[in-house]
Amino acid sequence: AKNSGPADQQKKLVRECGQRDGDTAQPDGGDRWFQVVRDIVDDQDNEWWKAPARGREDALENRDDLFARAMEDARWELTSKLGKNISTWSWGRLHRLTLKNQTLGTEGPGLLQRALNRGPWNLGGGEAAVNATGWNAAGGYDVIWVPSMRMVVNVGDWDKS
């Protein structure tokens, strides 16, 4: 059988990270998945690019067909969530942070949740950006973590830092 690269190692790699069982793992947008795509992007016939038929759409057999379908799917999803006028689209309208009180803000009565929870706020950034905010691509666009601290240091003059 043809070696499918990272697909052969998926279960092992996911279990090493301790996140999910390899059989149910989905790309989450994290660094490991960036590397998976980097490793296979030049192999247009890699098994990872194949997708079964769905509804009235044919099965996909290669990278270019999958990328074309992904772009079309992305357009439909963004249009449904953000509207047809692309000049009004922004990442922050999808990538939102809601701060939830851990005592009563998740399971308490609705009135109490509204009083204790804050947000949502539209945020930019992502985990690979200077304005780091985390999200799980397999679970939606909501922000699930933010940095606890940011610091700017003037390494040319430590006394001004």
Backbone bond lengths (Angstrom), bond angles and torsions (degrees), N, CA, C in turn:
res aa  C-N    CA-C-N  psi(-1)  N-CA   C-N-CA  omega(-1)  CA-C   N-CA-C  phi
1 A - - - 1.465 - - 1.518 109.57 -
2 K 1.299 114.47 144.99 1.463 120.83 179.85 1.530 109.94 -68.77
3 N 1.326 115.95 134.72 1.467 120.88 178.18 1.517 108.88 -69.73
4 S 1.318 116.45 125.75 1.465 119.62 -179.46 1.521 111.63 -98.31
5 G 1.327 116.67 21.94 1.468 120.28 174.45 1.514 112.00 64.73
6 P 1.325 116.34 -127.75 1.464 120.93 -174.79 1.524 114.08 -57.70
7 A 1.322 117.65 -24.78 1.463 119.11 179.57 1.526 110.62 -61.10
8 D 1.341 117.04 -34.40 1.457 120.58 178.77 1.523 111.91 -66.57
9 Q 1.318 116.92 -27.67 1.459 121.89 -177.05 1.523 113.35 -99.91
10 Q 1.317 118.83 -1.30 1.468 121.80 -171.58 1.520 112.98 -53.92
11 K 1.323 118.31 -52.80 1.465 120.24 -176.52 1.521 110.79 -58.84
12 K 1.329 116.36 -46.08 1.459 120.56 -179.08 1.527 110.61 -61.71
13 L 1.313 117.75 -47.32 1.462 120.94 -177.32 1.519 111.83 -64.28
14 V 1.320 117.48 -42.82 1.464 120.33 -179.11 1.518 109.87 -65.45
15 R 1.327 117.27 -41.80 1.469 119.68 179.79 1.523 110.74 -66.39
16 E 1.347 118.32 -34.91 1.462 120.76 177.17 1.520 110.75 -60.67
17 C 1.315 116.69 -36.41 1.460 120.36 179.30 1.522 111.20 -75.63
18 G 1.311 117.75 -16.76 1.450 121.48 178.18 1.512 114.20 70.65
19 Q 1.339 117.76 21.31 1.456 119.84 -175.32 1.520 112.60 -90.27
20 R 1.296 116.97 -53.62 1.461 120.55 -174.88 1.520 108.43 -149.49
21 D 1.299 114.66 163.20 1.446 120.66 173.21 1.522 108.90 -65.56
22 G 1.317 116.42 137.49 1.459 120.93 -177.42 1.512 114.80 -58.67
23 D 1.337 117.27 -27.45 1.464 120.48 -179.41 1.523 112.69 -71.37
24 T 1.317 117.33 -24.96 1.463 120.26 -177.08 1.520 112.53 -113.21
25 A 1.325 117.98 3.91 1.467 121.19 -177.33 1.516 110.88 -65.66
26 Q 1.310 115.17 141.50 1.459 121.61 174.44 1.517 107.79 -128.23
27 P 1.326 117.69 150.99 1.461 119.06 175.45 1.520 110.14 -55.27
28 D 1.328 115.90 130.39 1.459 120.12 -176.81 1.520 112.73 -112.21
29 G 1.341 117.35 4.25 1.457 119.92 179.59 1.513 113.62 88.53
30 G 1.327 118.15 -0.35 1.460 121.75 -177.36 1.520 112.49 -78.63
31 D 1.326 115.36 175.06 1.462 122.41 -177.20 1.521 113.18 -55.96
32 R 1.316 117.11 -39.39 1.462 119.69 -178.28 1.531 110.47 -59.92
33 W 1.327 116.80 -38.86 1.463 119.68 -178.44 1.518 111.41 -73.93
34 F 1.341 118.24 -30.93 1.465 120.18 172.82 1.524 108.86 -58.40
35 Q 1.330 116.81 -43.90 1.458 120.79 -178.95 1.524 111.25 -67.47
36 V 1.309 117.79 -39.26 1.465 120.68 177.47 1.526 109.64 -56.77
37 V 1.326 116.94 -48.26 1.468 120.36 -178.95 1.524 110.46 -65.75
38 R 1.345 118.07 -42.38 1.470 120.41 177.73 1.531 110.98 -56.15
39 D 1.329 115.98 -40.22 1.461 120.21 -176.42 1.523 113.53 -71.39
40 I 1.321 118.74 -24.57 1.469 119.50 -175.05 1.524 114.12 -115.18
41 V 1.310 118.76 -5.59 1.469 120.28 -171.71 1.534 112.97 -61.87
42 D 1.312 118.25 -30.28 1.466 119.77 -179.40 1.527 113.23 -80.33
43 D 1.316 117.65 -12.56 1.465 122.32 179.64 1.529 108.54 -96.90
44 Q 1.343 116.27 89.81 1.467 119.55 -172.13 1.520 113.99 -66.81
45 D 1.320 118.51 -15.44 1.463 120.64 -179.70 1.530 112.86 -107.17
46 N 1.316 117.78 14.25 1.460 122.08 178.81 1.527 110.27 -58.06
47 E 1.316 116.41 146.15 1.468 121.65 -179.30 1.523 112.73 -57.64
48 W 1.321 117.34 -28.03 1.466 120.50 -178.77 1.519 112.14 -65.46
49 W 1.308 118.27 -21.88 1.467 120.86 -177.74 1.515 112.08 -86.36
50 K 1.309 118.45 -5.66 1.462 121.05 -178.73 1.519 109.78 -84.55
51 A 1.321 115.29 141.75 1.470 120.67 179.12 1.523 108.28 -139.67
52 P 1.324 117.31 138.88 1.468 119.88 -179.62 1.527 111.34 -69.21
53 A 1.313 115.20 161.72 1.471 120.02 175.16 1.520 108.55 -61.79
54 R 1.338 115.71 148.62 1.471 119.96 176.45 1.517 107.81 -142.44
55 G 1.324 114.74 130.21 1.460 119.01 -178.10 1.512 110.70 55.94
56 R 1.317 115.49 -124.77 1.473 120.89 179.29 1.522 112.34 -93.77
57 E 1.333 117.42 3.13 1.462 120.33 -178.56 1.522 110.54 -90.56
58 D 1.328 115.10 141.86 1.455 121.25 179.32 1.524 110.96 -71.40
59 A 1.330 114.79 161.43 1.462 120.31 172.91 1.527 108.34 -65.94
60 L 1.313 116.42 154.14 1.463 121.44 178.43 1.520 108.77 -108.11
61 E 1.326 115.59 141.28 1.456 119.99 -174.79 1.517 114.13 -117.28
62 N 1.342 119.14 -8.77 1.462 118.60 -177.76 1.532 111.74 -150.49
63 R 1.311 115.12 171.34 1.460 123.27 -176.27 1.516 112.96 -57.96
64 D 1.309 118.04 -48.83 1.463 120.57 -174.21 1.529 112.05 -63.15
65 D 1.335 116.10 -39.89 1.469 119.04 177.36 1.528 111.16 -66.37
66 L 1.332 116.32 -40.05 1.464 119.80 179.16 1.526 110.74 -66.06
67 F 1.340 117.10 -42.67 1.472 120.12 178.14 1.527 110.89 -61.70
68 A 1.333 116.78 -40.90 1.471 119.68 179.54 1.532 110.12 -62.96
69 R 1.337 116.94 -43.78 1.467 119.62 178.69 1.531 110.24 -65.90
70 A 1.313 117.61 -40.17 1.471 120.64 179.72 1.522 111.04 -62.24
71 M 1.325 117.36 -39.79 1.470 120.23 178.45 1.529 110.63 -65.78
72 E 1.315 116.32 -41.27 1.465 119.73 178.29 1.535 110.71 -65.66
73 D 1.330 116.46 -43.72 1.468 120.18 177.70 1.526 110.85 -61.19
74 A 1.331 116.36 -41.75 1.470 120.30 179.59 1.518 110.47 -62.75
75 R 1.322 116.43 -41.94 1.465 119.57 178.85 1.526 110.86 -60.76
76 W 1.332 116.72 -45.67 1.467 119.97 179.84 1.527 111.26 -63.75
77 E 1.324 116.48 -42.58 1.467 119.43 -179.91 1.526 111.12 -64.34
78 L 1.330 116.85 -46.21 1.467 119.65 -179.40 1.520 111.63 -65.20
79 T 1.320 116.93 -39.29 1.463 119.70 178.16 1.525 110.42 -63.77
80 S 1.322 117.29 -40.08 1.467 119.40 -179.66 1.527 111.84 -69.69
81 K 1.326 117.78 -32.71 1.464 120.55 -177.78 1.527 113.36 -89.36
82 L 1.342 117.18 -32.45 1.464 120.47 -171.87 1.523 114.33 -118.34
83 G 1.323 117.89 -6.10 1.456 120.82 179.25 1.519 112.67 96.14
84 K 1.325 115.97 172.79 1.466 121.55 -175.76 1.519 113.58 -80.36
85 N 1.323 118.09 -23.42 1.461 121.79 -177.04 1.525 109.71 -83.15
86 I 1.343 116.71 99.27 1.460 119.63 -174.63 1.526 113.01 -66.92
87 S 1.318 118.03 -17.23 1.473 118.80 178.00 1.530 111.20 -68.79
88 T 1.330 117.65 -14.86 1.470 120.62 178.36 1.529 112.09 -97.71
89 W 1.320 117.57 -3.37 1.454 120.64 -179.09 1.522 110.46 -71.41
90 S 1.312 116.29 140.58 1.464 120.89 170.88 1.520 108.19 -150.47
91 W 1.315 115.25 148.21 1.454 121.48 179.18 1.528 110.33 -58.74
92 G 1.317 116.92 -39.31 1.456 121.26 -177.90 1.522 114.33 -62.15
93 R 1.317 117.90 -25.23 1.472 119.39 177.82 1.526 111.61 -69.90
94 L 1.319 117.00 -20.86 1.464 121.48 175.92 1.529 111.24 -100.03
95 H 1.312 115.73 -37.66 1.467 124.31 -172.58 1.524 108.01 -93.44
96 R 1.335 115.80 89.96 1.470 120.98 -171.09 1.523 110.87 -120.70
97 L 1.322 114.52 148.54 1.461 121.43 179.15 1.519 110.04 -114.30
98 T 1.312 116.04 128.16 1.463 122.57 171.18 1.521 107.06 -120.70
99 L 1.324 116.54 122.73 1.463 121.13 177.94 1.523 108.28 -88.12
100 K 1.320 115.80 121.60 1.468 120.52 -176.99 1.522 110.08 -111.52
101 N 1.315 116.18 127.87 1.454 122.32 175.21 1.524 108.16 -63.77
102 Q 1.321 116.71 125.90 1.463 119.99 -173.94 1.522 113.92 -77.72
103 T 1.318 118.02 -12.84 1.459 119.77 179.29 1.519 111.56 -84.08
104 L 1.320 117.21 -56.80 1.464 120.63 -176.48 1.527 113.12 -125.94
105 G 1.318 117.05 -3.05 1.459 119.86 -175.40 1.503 115.37 -78.67
106 T 1.333 117.04 -9.80 1.461 118.74 -179.76 1.522 112.80 -106.57
107 E 1.326 117.71 -28.52 1.463 120.66 -176.32 1.523 113.60 -125.73
108 G 1.315 118.12 -4.60 1.458 120.47 -177.31 1.518 112.57 -74.79
109 P 1.340 117.00 177.30 1.468 121.05 176.93 1.529 110.87 -60.38
110 G 1.332 116.36 152.28 1.464 121.88 -177.65 1.515 113.52 -52.33
111 L 1.325 117.86 -43.37 1.464 121.35 179.69 1.523 110.67 -61.09
112 L 1.323 117.16 -41.71 1.460 121.62 179.44 1.528 110.76 -68.38
113 Q 1.319 117.06 -40.00 1.462 120.29 177.66 1.525 110.63 -61.11
114 R 1.328 117.00 -43.17 1.474 120.08 179.61 1.525 111.26 -64.59
115 A 1.329 117.19 -32.87 1.464 120.87 179.92 1.527 112.12 -75.79
116 L 1.328 117.97 -33.97 1.462 121.48 -173.88 1.521 114.15 -94.53
117 N 1.312 117.87 -30.56 1.459 121.10 -176.62 1.519 110.51 -86.88
118 R 1.320 116.97 152.75 1.463 122.56 -179.29 1.522 110.01 -126.94
119 G 1.329 114.94 144.07 1.446 120.79 177.66 1.515 109.66 111.38
120 P 1.288 118.30 -166.86 1.462 125.56 3.74 1.529 113.05 -81.70
121 W 1.332 114.46 152.83 1.459 121.69 174.71 1.521 108.40 -114.89
122 N 1.313 116.00 140.11 1.459 121.56 174.75 1.525 107.78 -78.50
123 L 1.330 116.93 127.67 1.462 121.35 -179.26 1.516 110.60 -124.84
124 G 1.301 116.06 152.50 1.453 122.00 171.43 1.519 108.66 -95.14
125 G 1.309 115.27 -164.71 1.454 120.55 173.36 1.508 114.38 79.64
126 G 1.301 113.49 -178.16 1.452 124.19 179.66 1.511 106.90 -172.54
127 E 1.321 117.85 179.83 1.458 118.37 -175.20 1.522 113.17 -72.02
128 A 1.324 118.50 -18.17 1.458 121.02 179.96 1.528 111.63 -103.04
129 A 1.328 117.54 18.75 1.464 122.15 -177.86 1.524 110.16 -117.88
130 V 1.322 115.74 161.43 1.457 120.17 176.77 1.520 109.77 -59.28
131 N 1.314 117.22 -42.56 1.461 122.16 177.38 1.531 107.80 -83.45
132 A 1.338 115.59 69.75 1.461 121.58 -170.25 1.520 112.91 -66.55
133 T 1.314 114.91 124.45 1.457 123.34 171.22 1.520 106.27 -142.59
134 G 1.305 117.30 142.79 1.453 119.80 -175.29 1.510 113.22 -104.93
135 W 1.315 115.23 148.61 1.448 122.63 176.93 1.514 107.48 -152.86
136 N 1.310 117.37 166.05 1.444 122.57 -179.34 1.520 107.97 -117.81
137 A 1.323 116.55 109.71 1.462 120.90 -175.99 1.525 112.37 -59.34
138 A 1.320 117.85 -26.90 1.462 120.31 178.79 1.521 111.84 -79.87
139 G 1.343 117.37 -12.08 1.454 120.03 -175.23 1.508 115.15 -119.86
140 G 1.309 118.34 13.71 1.457 120.72 -179.54 1.519 111.25 112.01
141 Y 1.311 116.40 -170.22 1.461 121.19 -173.03 1.523 113.51 -107.61
142 D 1.333 117.96 -5.46 1.460 120.34 -177.43 1.522 111.18 -61.38
143 V 1.323 115.43 143.81 1.460 121.85 177.29 1.528 108.19 -69.70
144 I 1.336 116.64 129.98 1.462 119.95 178.93 1.525 111.94 -112.89
145 W 1.334 118.12 -13.11 1.462 120.11 172.00 1.522 109.80 -153.44
146 V 1.315 114.49 152.29 1.465 123.01 175.35 1.519 107.04 -133.43
147 P 1.319 118.21 159.04 1.465 119.09 179.42 1.527 111.07 -68.24
148 S 1.319 116.07 147.83 1.464 119.94 177.95 1.525 110.70 -79.76
149 M 1.332 116.89 -20.40 1.457 120.57 -178.68 1.527 109.39 -158.54
150 R 1.313 115.45 147.45 1.468 121.53 170.93 1.510 106.86 -129.34
151 M 1.319 116.81 146.56 1.448 119.88 -178.50 1.525 109.24 -144.88
152 V 1.324 116.13 135.87 1.454 122.01 174.48 1.521 106.64 -109.49
153 V 1.320 116.30 128.01 1.457 120.89 -176.29 1.517 109.20 -122.07
154 N 1.323 116.32 130.96 1.457 122.27 174.49 1.520 107.02 -88.38
155 V 1.325 117.42 95.75 1.461 120.28 -177.07 1.520 112.47 -72.25
156 G 1.326 116.88 -14.66 1.461 120.48 176.09 1.516 112.54 -78.50
157 D 1.326 117.39 -21.05 1.464 121.77 179.94 1.527 108.33 -150.02
158 W 1.326 116.25 89.13 1.458 122.09 -175.53 1.525 112.23 -57.11
159 D 1.344 117.19 -32.18 1.468 119.99 -178.73 1.525 112.42 -67.42
160 K 1.315 118.39 -20.19 1.466 121.66 178.71 1.531 111.59 -95.16
161 S 1.295 116.03 5.49 1.470 119.70 -178.74 1.512 111.32 -95.37
